[in-house]
Amino acid sequence: MLSVMVVDDDPAILDVTRLVLERSHEISVRPVSSSREALDVLQKSSFDAIVLDYDLPEINGIEFLKIIRGKGDVTPVIIFTGVG
């Protein structure tokens, strides 16, 4: 089973993304509502992929990616945004 962490500050996006990804029963999703929480989770767990909102408060998606890459984390990351 693949494990994916989804990071978004919008609870509705987290719910929909989790439902879509878990539909095949081959992906386990860990929803996380902030970049700071995601950094804490990554200290204790690893994932096959991270799906990350670009427009997060405090630490945006690009800065988050820089932080984890700086720590040597090479987990594949997909950054998305709803901003036009």
PDB file with SEQRES, HELIX, SHEET and CRYST1 records, atoms N, CA, C and O in Angstrom:
SEQRES   1 A   84  MET LEU SER VAL MET VAL VAL ASP ASP ASP PRO ALA ILE          
SEQRES   2 A   84  LEU ASP VAL THR ARG LEU VAL LEU GLU ARG SER HIS GLU          
SEQRES   3 A   84  ILE SER VAL ARG PRO VAL SER SER SER ARG GLU ALA LEU          
SEQRES   4 A   84  ASP VAL LEU GLN LYS SER SER PHE ASP ALA ILE VAL LEU          
SEQRES   5 A   84  ASP TYR ASP LEU PRO GLU ILE ASN GLY ILE GLU PHE LEU          
SEQRES   6 A   84  LYS ILE ILE ARG GLY LYS GLY ASP VAL THR PRO VAL ILE          
SEQRES   7 A   84  ILE PHE THR GLY VAL GLY                                      
HELIX    1 AA1 PRO A   11  GLU A   22  1                                  12    
HELIX    2 AA2 SER A   35  LYS A   44  1                                  10    
HELIX    3 AA3 GLY A   61  GLY A   70  1                                  10    
SHEET    1 AA1 4 ILE A  27  VAL A  32  0                                        
SHEET    2 AA1 4 LEU A   2  VAL A   7  1                                        
SHEET    3 AA1 4 ALA A  49  ASP A  53  1                                        
SHEET    4 AA1 4 VAL A  77  PHE A  80  1                                        
CRYST1    1.000    1.000    1.000  90.00  90.00  90.00 P 1           1          
ATOM      1  N   MET A   1       0.842  -1.174   0.000  1.00  0.00           N  
ATOM      2  CA  MET A   1       0.000   0.000   0.000  1.00  0.00           C  
ATOM      3  C   MET A   1       0.894   1.246   0.000  1.00  0.00           C  
ATOM      4  O   MET A   1       1.879   1.311   0.735  1.00  0.00           O  
ATOM      5  N   LEU A   2       0.542   2.222  -0.824  1.00  0.00           N  
ATOM      6  CA  LEU A   2       1.262   3.488  -0.868  1.00  0.00           C  
ATOM      7  C   LEU A   2       0.749   4.420   0.219  1.00  0.00           C  
ATOM      8  O   LEU A   2      -0.442   4.430   0.531  1.00  0.00           O  
ATOM      9  N   SER A   3       1.649   5.194   0.789  1.00  0.00           N  
ATOM     10  CA  SER A   3       1.240   6.170   1.792  1.00  0.00           C  
ATOM     11  C   SER A   3       1.496   7.578   1.259  1.00  0.00           C  
ATOM     12  O   SER A   3       2.572   7.879   0.742  1.00  0.00           O  
ATOM     13  N   VAL A   4       0.484   8.432   1.398  1.00  0.00           N  
ATOM     14  CA  VAL A   4       0.559   9.797   0.891  1.00  0.00           C  
ATOM     15  C   VAL A   4       0.130  10.758   1.988  1.00  0.00           C  
ATOM     16  O   VAL A   4      -0.895  10.557   2.639  1.00  0.00           O  
ATOM     17  N   MET A   5       0.925  11.805   2.187  1.00  0.00           N  
ATOM     18  CA  MET A   5       0.518  12.879   3.081  1.00  0.00           C  
ATOM     19  C   MET A   5      -0.042  13.998   2.218  1.00  0.00           C  
ATOM     20  O   MET A   5       0.599  14.429   1.260  1.00  0.00           O  
ATOM     21  N   VAL A   6      -1.239  14.471   2.555  1.00  0.00           N  
ATOM     22  CA  VAL A   6      -1.870  15.576   1.843  1.00  0.00           C  
ATOM     23  C   VAL A   6      -1.917  16.766   2.788  1.00  0.00           C  
ATOM     24  O   VAL A   6      -2.441  16.670   3.897  1.00  0.00           O  
ATOM     25  N   VAL A   7      -1.358  17.905   2.335  1.00  0.00           N  
ATOM     26  CA  VAL A   7      -1.264  19.094   3.179  1.00  0.00           C  
ATOM     27  C   VAL A   7      -2.067  20.224   2.552  1.00  0.00           C  
ATOM     28  O   VAL A   7      -1.749  20.687   1.457  1.00  0.00           O  
ATOM     29  N   ASP A   8      -3.106  20.665   3.248  1.00  0.00           N  
ATOM     30  CA  ASP A   8      -3.935  21.776   2.783  1.00  0.00           C  
ATOM     31  C   ASP A   8      -4.643  22.381   3.983  1.00  0.00           C  
ATOM     32  O   ASP A   8      -5.030  21.659   4.902  1.00  0.00           O  
ATOM     33  N   ASP A   9      -4.816  23.687   3.987  1.00  0.00           N  
ATOM     34  CA  ASP A   9      -5.491  24.350   5.107  1.00  0.00           C  
ATOM     35  C   ASP A   9      -7.005  24.377   4.946  1.00  0.00           C  
ATOM     36  O   ASP A   9      -7.712  24.852   5.835  1.00  0.00           O  
ATOM     37  N   ASP A  10      -7.509  23.876   3.830  1.00  0.00           N  
ATOM     38  CA  ASP A  10      -8.952  23.831   3.586  1.00  0.00           C  
ATOM     39  C   ASP A  10      -9.461  22.415   3.892  1.00  0.00           C  
ATOM     40  O   ASP A  10      -9.123  21.477   3.170  1.00  0.00           O  
ATOM     41  N   PRO A  11     -10.266  22.244   4.950  1.00  0.00           N  
ATOM     42  CA  PRO A  11     -10.741  20.907   5.319  1.00  0.00           C  
ATOM     43  C   PRO A  11     -11.521  20.209   4.204  1.00  0.00           C  
ATOM     44  O   PRO A  11     -11.442  18.987   4.073  1.00  0.00           O  
ATOM     45  N   ALA A  12     -12.265  20.958   3.408  1.00  0.00           N  
ATOM     46  CA  ALA A  12     -13.029  20.344   2.320  1.00  0.00           C  
ATOM     47  C   ALA A  12     -12.095  19.735   1.268  1.00  0.00           C  
ATOM     48  O   ALA A  12     -12.365  18.649   0.755  1.00  0.00           O  
ATOM     49  N   ILE A  13     -11.006  20.425   0.948  1.00  0.00           N  
ATOM     50  CA  ILE A  13     -10.028  19.900  -0.010  1.00  0.00           C  
ATOM     51  C   ILE A  13      -9.371  18.643   0.555  1.00  0.00           C  
ATOM     52  O   ILE A  13      -9.163  17.670  -0.170  1.00  0.00           O  
ATOM     53  N   LEU A  14      -9.046  18.663   1.844  1.00  0.00           N  
ATOM     54  CA  LEU A  14      -8.456  17.476   2.466  1.00  0.00           C  
ATOM     55  C   LEU A  14      -9.398  16.285   2.361  1.00  0.00           C  
ATOM     56  O   LEU A  14      -8.972  15.185   2.011  1.00  0.00           O  
ATOM     57  N   ASP A  15     -10.667  16.497   2.659  1.00  0.00           N  
ATOM     58  CA  ASP A  15     -11.641  15.404   2.617  1.00  0.00           C  
ATOM     59  C   ASP A  15     -11.807  14.839   1.209  1.00  0.00           C  
ATOM     60  O   ASP A  15     -11.786  13.623   1.019  1.00  0.00           O  
ATOM     61  N   VAL A  16     -11.970  15.713   0.235  1.00  0.00           N  
ATOM     62  CA  VAL A  16     -12.181  15.262  -1.144  1.00  0.00           C  
ATOM     63  C   VAL A  16     -10.943  14.540  -1.674  1.00  0.00           C  
ATOM     64  O   VAL A  16     -11.054  13.487  -2.303  1.00  0.00           O  
ATOM     65  N   THR A  17      -9.780  15.103  -1.421  1.00  0.00           N  
ATOM     66  CA  THR A  17      -8.540  14.481  -1.891  1.00  0.00           C  
ATOM     67  C   THR A  17      -8.351  13.110  -1.260  1.00  0.00           C  
ATOM     68  O   THR A  17      -7.967  12.156  -1.937  1.00  0.00           O  
ATOM     69  N   ARG A  18      -8.620  13.013   0.029  1.00  0.00           N  
ATOM     70  CA  ARG A  18      -8.505  11.720   0.708  1.00  0.00           C  
ATOM     71  C   ARG A  18      -9.465  10.694   0.110  1.00  0.00           C  
ATOM     72  O   ARG A  18      -9.078   9.556  -0.153  1.00  0.00           O  
ATOM     73  N   LEU A  19     -10.711  11.098  -0.103  1.00  0.00           N  
ATOM     74  CA  LEU A  19     -11.703  10.183  -0.681  1.00  0.00           C  
ATOM     75  C   LEU A  19     -11.293   9.690  -2.064  1.00  0.00           C  
ATOM     76  O   LEU A  19     -11.417   8.502  -2.362  1.00  0.00           O  
ATOM     77  N   VAL A  20     -10.806  10.591  -2.904  1.00  0.00           N  
ATOM     78  CA  VAL A  20     -10.404  10.211  -4.261  1.00  0.00           C  
ATOM     79  C   VAL A  20      -9.198   9.276  -4.230  1.00  0.00           C  
ATOM     80  O   VAL A  20      -9.184   8.252  -4.913  1.00  0.00           O  
ATOM     81  N   LEU A  21      -8.191   9.626  -3.441  1.00  0.00           N  
ATOM     82  CA  LEU A  21      -6.982   8.808  -3.413  1.00  0.00           C  
ATOM     83  C   LEU A  21      -7.215   7.440  -2.769  1.00  0.00           C  
ATOM     84  O   LEU A  21      -6.608   6.453  -3.185  1.00  0.00           O  
ATOM     85  N   GLU A  22      -8.072   7.372  -1.775  1.00  0.00           N  
ATOM     86  CA  GLU A  22      -8.304   6.095  -1.090  1.00  0.00           C  
ATOM     87  C   GLU A  22      -9.327   5.211  -1.801  1.00  0.00           C  
ATOM     88  O   GLU A  22      -9.569   4.080  -1.379  1.00  0.00           O  
ATOM     89  N   ARG A  23      -9.919   5.709  -2.858  1.00  0.00           N  
ATOM     90  CA  ARG A  23     -10.950   4.952  -3.568  1.00  0.00           C  
ATOM     91  C   ARG A  23     -10.440   3.600  -4.079  1.00  0.00           C  
ATOM     92  O   ARG A  23     -11.177   2.614  -4.066  1.00  0.00           O  
ATOM     93  N   SER A  24      -9.196   3.553  -4.523  1.00  0.00           N  
ATOM     94  CA  SER A  24      -8.649   2.317  -5.088  1.00  0.00           C  
ATOM     95  C   SER A  24      -8.248   1.306  -4.012  1.00  0.00           C  
ATOM     96  O   SER A  24      -7.950   0.155  -4.330  1.00  0.00           O  
ATOM     97  N   HIS A  25      -8.239   1.714  -2.771  1.00  0.00           N  
ATOM     98  CA  HIS A  25      -7.822   0.880  -1.638  1.00  0.00           C  
ATOM     99  C   HIS A  25      -6.348   0.484  -1.728  1.00  0.00           C  
ATOM    100  O   HIS A  25      -5.914  -0.456  -1.061  1.00  0.00           O  
ATOM    101  N   GLU A  26      -5.582   1.197  -2.549  1.00  0.00           N  
ATOM    102  CA  GLU A  26      -4.147   0.942  -2.674  1.00  0.00           C  
ATOM    103  C   GLU A  26      -3.319   2.101  -2.128  1.00  0.00           C  
ATOM    104  O   GLU A  26      -2.090   2.050  -2.131  1.00  0.00           O  
ATOM    105  N   ILE A  27      -4.007   3.154  -1.655  1.00  0.00           N  
ATOM    106  CA  ILE A  27      -3.329   4.336  -1.130  1.00  0.00           C  
ATOM    107  C   ILE A  27      -3.891   4.666   0.241  1.00  0.00           C  
ATOM    108  O   ILE A  27      -5.105   4.719   0.439  1.00  0.00           O  
ATOM    109  N   SER A  28      -2.995   4.884   1.172  1.00  0.00           N  
ATOM    110  CA  SER A  28      -3.360   5.329   2.515  1.00  0.00           C  
ATOM    111  C   SER A  28      -3.019   6.815   2.611  1.00  0.00           C  
ATOM    112  O   SER A  28      -1.903   7.214   2.278  1.00  0.00           O  
ATOM    113  N   VAL A  29      -3.964   7.634   3.062  1.00  0.00           N  
ATOM    114  CA  VAL A  29      -3.774   9.089   3.086  1.00  0.00           C  
ATOM    115  C   VAL A  29      -3.702   9.588   4.519  1.00  0.00           C  
ATOM    116  O   VAL A  29      -4.508   9.212   5.370  1.00  0.00           O  
ATOM    117  N   ARG A  30      -2.715  10.446   4.767  1.00  0.00           N  
ATOM    118  CA  ARG A  30      -2.605  11.151   6.043  1.00  0.00           C  
ATOM    119  C   ARG A  30      -2.897  12.625   5.772  1.00  0.00           C  
ATOM    120  O   ARG A  30      -2.022  13.334   5.276  1.00  0.00           O  
ATOM    121  N   PRO A  31      -4.109  13.108   6.085  1.00  0.00           N  
ATOM    122  CA  PRO A  31      -4.416  14.522   5.882  1.00  0.00           C  
ATOM    123  C   PRO A  31      -3.787  15.389   6.975  1.00  0.00           C  
ATOM    124  O   PRO A  31      -3.819  15.040   8.155  1.00  0.00           O  
ATOM    125  N   VAL A  32      -3.220  16.512   6.568  1.00  0.00           N  
ATOM    126  CA  VAL A  32      -2.565  17.435   7.498  1.00  0.00           C  
ATOM    127  C   VAL A  32      -2.989  18.846   7.124  1.00  0.00           C  
ATOM    128  O   VAL A  32      -3.002  19.189   5.942  1.00  0.00           O  
ATOM    129  N   SER A  33      -3.337  19.676   8.114  1.00  0.00           N  
ATOM    130  CA  SER A  33      -3.936  20.977   7.826  1.00  0.00           C  
ATOM    131  C   SER A  33      -2.973  22.165   7.837  1.00  0.00           C  
ATOM    132  O   SER A  33      -3.396  23.297   7.602  1.00  0.00           O  
ATOM    133  N   SER A  34      -1.681  21.928   8.108  1.00  0.00           N  
ATOM    134  CA  SER A  34      -0.731  23.048   8.075  1.00  0.00           C  
ATOM    135  C   SER A  34       0.665  22.542   7.737  1.00  0.00           C  
ATOM    136  O   SER A  34       0.985  21.370   7.940  1.00  0.00           O  
ATOM    137  N   SER A  35       1.485  23.444   7.221  1.00  0.00           N  
ATOM    138  CA  SER A  35       2.850  23.068   6.880  1.00  0.00           C  
ATOM    139  C   SER A  35       3.664  22.764   8.134  1.00  0.00           C  
ATOM    140  O   SER A  35       4.512  21.872   8.118  1.00  0.00           O  
ATOM    141  N   ARG A  36       3.421  23.486   9.207  1.00  0.00           N  
ATOM    142  CA  ARG A  36       4.146  23.216  10.462  1.00  0.00           C  
ATOM    143  C   ARG A  36       3.804  21.820  11.002  1.00  0.00           C  
ATOM    144  O   ARG A  36       4.685  21.076  11.433  1.00  0.00           O  
ATOM    145  N   GLU A  37       2.522  21.482  10.970  1.00  0.00           N  
ATOM    146  CA  GLU A  37       2.111  20.145  11.399  1.00  0.00           C  
ATOM    147  C   GLU A  37       2.745  19.089  10.497  1.00  0.00           C  
ATOM    148  O   GLU A  37       3.181  18.043  10.978  1.00  0.00           O  
ATOM    149  N   ALA A  38       2.798  19.355   9.199  1.00  0.00           N  
ATOM    150  CA  ALA A  38       3.396  18.409   8.257  1.00  0.00           C  
ATOM    151  C   ALA A  38       4.874  18.179   8.570  1.00  0.00           C  
ATOM    152  O   ALA A  38       5.354  17.048   8.497  1.00  0.00           O  
ATOM    153  N   LEU A  39       5.591  19.239   8.916  1.00  0.00           N  
ATOM    154  CA  LEU A  39       7.001  19.085   9.282  1.00  0.00           C  
ATOM    155  C   LEU A  39       7.147  18.229  10.537  1.00  0.00           C  
ATOM    156  O   LEU A  39       8.071  17.421  10.628  1.00  0.00           O  
ATOM    157  N   ASP A  40       6.250  18.394  11.498  1.00  0.00           N  
ATOM    158  CA  ASP A  40       6.261  17.558  12.703  1.00  0.00           C  
ATOM    159  C   ASP A  40       5.989  16.094  12.360  1.00  0.00           C  
ATOM    160  O   ASP A  40       6.659  15.196  12.870  1.00  0.00           O  
ATOM    161  N   VAL A  41       5.005  15.862  11.497  1.00  0.00           N  
ATOM    162  CA  VAL A  41       4.656  14.499  11.099  1.00  0.00           C  
ATOM    163  C   VAL A  41       5.841  13.833  10.403  1.00  0.00           C  
ATOM    164  O   VAL A  41       6.109  12.653  10.627  1.00  0.00           O  
ATOM    165  N   LEU A  42       6.548  14.582   9.565  1.00  0.00           N  
ATOM    166  CA  LEU A  42       7.683  14.022   8.830  1.00  0.00           C  
ATOM    167  C   LEU A  42       8.850  13.643   9.740  1.00  0.00           C  
ATOM    168  O   LEU A  42       9.702  12.851   9.338  1.00  0.00           O  
ATOM    169  N   GLN A  43       8.908  14.183  10.944  1.00  0.00           N  
ATOM    170  CA  GLN A  43       9.949  13.784  11.884  1.00  0.00           C  
ATOM    171  C   GLN A  43       9.707  12.382  12.425  1.00  0.00           C  
ATOM    172  O   GLN A  43      10.637  11.715  12.881  1.00  0.00           O  
ATOM    173  N   LYS A  44       8.439  11.932  12.372  1.00  0.00           N  
ATOM    174  CA  LYS A  44       8.075  10.637  12.939  1.00  0.00           C  
ATOM    175  C   LYS A  44       7.695   9.599  11.893  1.00  0.00           C  
ATOM    176  O   LYS A  44       7.740   8.400  12.166  1.00  0.00           O  
ATOM    177  N   SER A  45       7.318  10.053  10.685  1.00  0.00           N  
ATOM    178  CA  SER A  45       6.801   9.145   9.661  1.00  0.00           C  
ATOM    179  C   SER A  45       7.397   9.488   8.307  1.00  0.00           C  
ATOM    180  O   SER A  45       7.847  10.609   8.070  1.00  0.00           O  
ATOM    181  N   SER A  46       7.389   8.498   7.427  1.00  0.00           N  
ATOM    182  CA  SER A  46       7.796   8.752   6.048  1.00  0.00           C  
ATOM    183  C   SER A  46       6.638   8.368   5.128  1.00  0.00           C  
ATOM    184  O   SER A  46       5.754   7.597   5.503  1.00  0.00           O  
ATOM    185  N   PHE A  47       6.663   8.921   3.923  1.00  0.00           N  
ATOM    186  CA  PHE A  47       5.576   8.711   2.969  1.00  0.00           C  
ATOM    187  C   PHE A  47       6.155   8.422   1.588  1.00  0.00           C  
ATOM    188  O   PHE A  47       7.297   8.768   1.288  1.00  0.00           O  
ATOM    189  N   ASP A  48       5.349   7.786   0.768  1.00  0.00           N  
ATOM    190  CA  ASP A  48       5.753   7.529  -0.619  1.00  0.00           C  
ATOM    191  C   ASP A  48       5.625   8.785  -1.465  1.00  0.00           C  
ATOM    192  O   ASP A  48       6.320   8.928  -2.471  1.00  0.00           O  
ATOM    193  N   ALA A  49       4.742   9.699  -1.067  1.00  0.00           N  
ATOM    194  CA  ALA A  49       4.552  10.958  -1.787  1.00  0.00           C  
ATOM    195  C   ALA A  49       3.876  11.966  -0.871  1.00  0.00           C  
ATOM    196  O   ALA A  49       3.229  11.612   0.115  1.00  0.00           O  
ATOM    197  N   ILE A  50       4.049  13.242  -1.233  1.00  0.00           N  
ATOM    198  CA  ILE A  50       3.396  14.336  -0.520  1.00  0.00           C  
ATOM    199  C   ILE A  50       2.641  15.175  -1.541  1.00  0.00           C  
ATOM    200  O   ILE A  50       3.208  15.591  -2.551  1.00  0.00           O  
ATOM    201  N   VAL A  51       1.364  15.422  -1.276  1.00  0.00           N  
ATOM    202  CA  VAL A  51       0.555  16.326  -2.095  1.00  0.00           C  
ATOM    203  C   VAL A  51       0.373  17.581  -1.254  1.00  0.00           C  
ATOM    204  O   VAL A  51      -0.114  17.520  -0.125  1.00  0.00           O  
ATOM    205  N   LEU A  52       0.771  18.729  -1.820  1.00  0.00           N  
ATOM    206  CA  LEU A  52       0.963  19.926  -1.021  1.00  0.00           C  
ATOM    207  C   LEU A  52       0.341  21.144  -1.688  1.00  0.00           C  
ATOM    208  O   LEU A  52       0.581  21.407  -2.866  1.00  0.00           O  
ATOM    209  N   ASP A  53      -0.452  21.876  -0.938  1.00  0.00           N  
ATOM    210  CA  ASP A  53      -1.012  23.138  -1.431  1.00  0.00           C  
ATOM    211  C   ASP A  53       0.103  24.178  -1.489  1.00  0.00           C  
ATOM    212  O   ASP A  53       0.921  24.268  -0.574  1.00  0.00           O  
ATOM    213  N   TYR A  54       0.134  24.955  -2.554  1.00  0.00           N  
ATOM    214  CA  TYR A  54       1.125  26.026  -2.679  1.00  0.00           C  
ATOM    215  C   TYR A  54       0.835  27.166  -1.705  1.00  0.00           C  
ATOM    216  O   TYR A  54       1.748  27.708  -1.082  1.00  0.00           O  
ATOM    217  N   ASP A  55      -0.448  27.525  -1.581  1.00  0.00           N  
ATOM    218  CA  ASP A  55      -0.844  28.728  -0.844  1.00  0.00           C  
ATOM    219  C   ASP A  55      -1.225  28.408   0.597  1.00  0.00           C  
ATOM    220  O   ASP A  55      -2.388  28.526   0.982  1.00  0.00           O  
ATOM    221  N   LEU A  56      -0.236  28.003   1.391  1.00  0.00           N  
ATOM    222  CA  LEU A  56      -0.454  27.715   2.805  1.00  0.00           C  
ATOM    223  C   LEU A  56      -0.026  28.906   3.650  1.00  0.00           C  
ATOM    224  O   LEU A  56       0.941  29.585   3.304  1.00  0.00           O  
ATOM    225  N   PRO A  57      -0.728  29.175   4.756  1.00  0.00           N  
ATOM    226  CA  PRO A  57      -0.269  30.241   5.651  1.00  0.00           C  
ATOM    227  C   PRO A  57       1.031  29.821   6.345  1.00  0.00           C  
ATOM    228  O   PRO A  57       1.344  28.633   6.419  1.00  0.00           O  
ATOM    229  N   GLU A  58       1.762  30.774   6.839  1.00  0.00           N  
ATOM    230  CA  GLU A  58       3.024  30.587   7.559  1.00  0.00           C  
ATOM    231  C   GLU A  58       4.157  30.134   6.646  1.00  0.00           C  
ATOM    232  O   GLU A  58       5.094  30.896   6.407  1.00  0.00           O  
ATOM    233  N   ILE A  59       4.089  28.911   6.132  1.00  0.00           N  
ATOM    234  CA  ILE A  59       5.132  28.377   5.251  1.00  0.00           C  
ATOM    235  C   ILE A  59       4.447  27.904   3.976  1.00  0.00           C  
ATOM    236  O   ILE A  59       3.697  26.928   4.006  1.00  0.00           O  
ATOM    237  N   ASN A  60       4.695  28.590   2.841  1.00  0.00           N  
ATOM    238  CA  ASN A  60       4.023  28.175   1.607  1.00  0.00           C  
ATOM    239  C   ASN A  60       4.655  26.895   1.060  1.00  0.00           C  
ATOM    240  O   ASN A  60       5.671  26.420   1.567  1.00  0.00           O  
ATOM    241  N   GLY A  61       4.039  26.355   0.026  1.00  0.00           N  
ATOM    242  CA  GLY A  61       4.469  25.073  -0.533  1.00  0.00           C  
ATOM    243  C   GLY A  61       5.918  25.049  -0.993  1.00  0.00           C  
ATOM    244  O   GLY A  61       6.620  24.065  -0.761  1.00  0.00           O  
ATOM    245  N   ILE A  62       6.376  26.106  -1.636  1.00  0.00           N  
ATOM    246  CA  ILE A  62       7.755  26.165  -2.122  1.00  0.00           C  
ATOM    247  C   ILE A  62       8.732  26.200  -0.945  1.00  0.00           C  
ATOM    248  O   ILE A  62       9.741  25.495  -0.954  1.00  0.00           O  
ATOM    249  N   GLU A  63       8.438  27.011   0.057  1.00  0.00           N  
ATOM    250  CA  GLU A  63       9.307  27.070   1.234  1.00  0.00           C  
ATOM    251  C   GLU A  63       9.328  25.733   1.973  1.00  0.00           C  
ATOM    252  O   GLU A  63      10.378  25.296   2.446  1.00  0.00           O  
ATOM    253  N   PHE A  64       8.165  25.084   2.071  1.00  0.00           N  
ATOM    254  CA  PHE A  64       8.083  23.763   2.685  1.00  0.00           C  
ATOM    255  C   PHE A  64       8.996  22.784   1.948  1.00  0.00           C  
ATOM    256  O   PHE A  64       9.751  22.035   2.568  1.00  0.00           O  
ATOM    257  N   LEU A  65       8.914  22.803   0.630  1.00  0.00           N  
ATOM    258  CA  LEU A  65       9.748  21.923  -0.184  1.00  0.00           C  
ATOM    259  C   LEU A  65      11.235  22.204   0.046  1.00  0.00           C  
ATOM    260  O   LEU A  65      12.032  21.273   0.159  1.00  0.00           O  
ATOM    261  N   LYS A  66      11.605  23.469   0.114  1.00  0.00           N  
ATOM    262  CA  LYS A  66      13.004  23.823   0.389  1.00  0.00           C  
ATOM    263  C   LYS A  66      13.461  23.293   1.748  1.00  0.00           C  
ATOM    264  O   LYS A  66      14.583  22.807   1.888  1.00  0.00           O  
ATOM    265  N   ILE A  67      12.585  23.390   2.742  1.00  0.00           N  
ATOM    266  CA  ILE A  67      12.934  22.915   4.093  1.00  0.00           C  
ATOM    267  C   ILE A  67      13.182  21.414   4.083  1.00  0.00           C  
ATOM    268  O   ILE A  67      14.200  20.953   4.598  1.00  0.00           O  
ATOM    269  N   ILE A  68      12.262  20.642   3.501  1.00  0.00           N  
ATOM    270  CA  ILE A  68      12.442  19.185   3.554  1.00  0.00           C  
ATOM    271  C   ILE A  68      13.605  18.731   2.679  1.00  0.00           C  
ATOM    272  O   ILE A  68      14.298  17.774   3.023  1.00  0.00           O  
ATOM    273  N   ARG A  69      13.826  19.403   1.555  1.00  0.00           N  
ATOM    274  CA  ARG A  69      14.981  19.047   0.717  1.00  0.00           C  
ATOM    275  C   ARG A  69      16.285  19.378   1.437  1.00  0.00           C  
ATOM    276  O   ARG A  69      17.270  18.650   1.318  1.00  0.00           O  
ATOM    277  N   GLY A  70      16.285  20.473   2.178  1.00  0.00           N  
ATOM    278  CA  GLY A  70      17.449  20.853   2.969  1.00  0.00           C  
ATOM    279  C   GLY A  70      17.787  19.834   4.041  1.00  0.00           C  
ATOM    280  O   GLY A  70      18.935  19.734   4.474  1.00  0.00           O  
ATOM    281  N   LYS A  71      16.785  19.077   4.469  1.00  0.00           N  
ATOM    282  CA  LYS A  71      16.993  18.018   5.466  1.00  0.00           C  
ATOM    283  C   LYS A  71      17.321  16.684   4.813  1.00  0.00           C  
ATOM    284  O   LYS A  71      17.490  15.677   5.501  1.00  0.00           O  
ATOM    285  N   GLY A  72      17.413  16.675   3.480  1.00  0.00           N  
ATOM    286  CA  GLY A  72      17.757  15.447   2.776  1.00  0.00           C  
ATOM    287  C   GLY A  72      16.575  14.576   2.398  1.00  0.00           C  
ATOM    288  O   GLY A  72      16.767  13.470   1.893  1.00  0.00           O  
ATOM    289  N   ASP A  73      15.362  15.043   2.628  1.00  0.00           N  
ATOM    290  CA  ASP A  73      14.158  14.277   2.287  1.00  0.00           C  
ATOM    291  C   ASP A  73      13.918  14.361   0.789  1.00  0.00           C  
ATOM    292  O   ASP A  73      13.733  15.451   0.249  1.00  0.00           O  
ATOM    293  N   VAL A  74      13.918  13.220   0.116  1.00  0.00           N  
ATOM    294  CA  VAL A  74      13.733  13.181  -1.342  1.00  0.00           C  
ATOM    295  C   VAL A  74      12.366  12.614  -1.743  1.00  0.00           C  
ATOM    296  O   VAL A  74      12.178  12.175  -2.877  1.00  0.00           O  
ATOM    297  N   THR A  75      11.424  12.626  -0.809  1.00  0.00           N  
ATOM    298  CA  THR A  75      10.067  12.161  -1.105  1.00  0.00           C  
ATOM    299  C   THR A  75       9.501  12.960  -2.287  1.00  0.00           C  
ATOM    300  O   THR A  75       9.609  14.186  -2.308  1.00  0.00           O  
ATOM    301  N   PRO A  76       8.894  12.272  -3.275  1.00  0.00           N  
ATOM    302  CA  PRO A  76       8.260  13.012  -4.380  1.00  0.00           C  
ATOM    303  C   PRO A  76       7.156  13.925  -3.850  1.00  0.00           C  
ATOM    304  O   PRO A  76       6.363  13.524  -2.998  1.00  0.00           O  
ATOM    305  N   VAL A  77       7.113  15.159  -4.363  1.00  0.00           N  
ATOM    306  CA  VAL A  77       6.139  16.153  -3.924  1.00  0.00           C  
ATOM    307  C   VAL A  77       5.378  16.685  -5.118  1.00  0.00           C  
ATOM    308  O   VAL A  77       5.969  17.046  -6.135  1.00  0.00           O  
ATOM    309  N   ILE A  78       4.058  16.731  -4.989  1.00  0.00           N  
ATOM    310  CA  ILE A  78       3.190  17.362  -5.979  1.00  0.00           C  
ATOM    311  C   ILE A  78       2.634  18.614  -5.324  1.00  0.00           C  
ATOM    312  O   ILE A  78       1.970  18.543  -4.290  1.00  0.00           O  
ATOM    313  N   ILE A  79       2.910  19.769  -5.935  1.00  0.00           N  
ATOM    314  CA  ILE A  79       2.398  21.039  -5.413  1.00  0.00           C  
ATOM    315  C   ILE A  79       1.249  21.484  -6.302  1.00  0.00           C  
ATOM    316  O   ILE A  79       1.371  21.492  -7.527  1.00  0.00           O  
ATOM    317  N   PHE A  80       0.135  21.854  -5.686  1.00  0.00           N  
ATOM    318  CA  PHE A  80      -1.016  22.325  -6.445  1.00  0.00           C  
ATOM    319  C   PHE A  80      -1.519  23.627  -5.836  1.00  0.00           C  
ATOM    320  O   PHE A  80      -1.150  23.986  -4.717  1.00  0.00           O  
ATOM    321  N   THR A  81      -2.364  24.329  -6.583  1.00  0.00           N  
ATOM    322  CA  THR A  81      -2.962  25.551  -6.056  1.00  0.00           C  
ATOM    323  C   THR A  81      -4.315  25.785  -6.691  1.00  0.00           C  
ATOM    324  O   THR A  81      -4.567  25.377  -7.824  1.00  0.00           O  
ATOM    325  N   GLY A  82      -5.169  26.440  -5.954  1.00  0.00           N  
ATOM    326  CA  GLY A  82      -6.458  26.869  -6.481  1.00  0.00           C  
ATOM    327  C   GLY A  82      -6.430  28.342  -6.838  1.00  0.00           C  
ATOM    328  O   GLY A  82      -7.432  28.897  -7.287  1.00  0.00           O  
ATOM    329  N   VAL A  83      -5.272  28.982  -6.636  1.00  0.00           N  
ATOM    330  CA  VAL A  83      -5.133  30.404  -6.946  1.00  0.00           C  
ATOM    331  C   VAL A  83      -4.942  30.571  -8.445  1.00  0.00           C  
ATOM    332  O   VAL A  83      -4.127  29.882  -9.058  1.00  0.00           O  
ATOM    333  N   GLY A  84      -5.711  31.507  -9.037  1.00  0.00           N  
ATOM    334  CA  GLY A  84      -5.676  31.719 -10.484  1.00  0.00           C  
ATOM    335  C   GLY A  84      -4.406  32.362 -10.981  1.00  0.00           C  
ATOM    336  O   GLY A  84      -4.259  32.591 -12.182  1.00  0.00           O  
TER     337      GLY A  84                                                      
END                                                                             
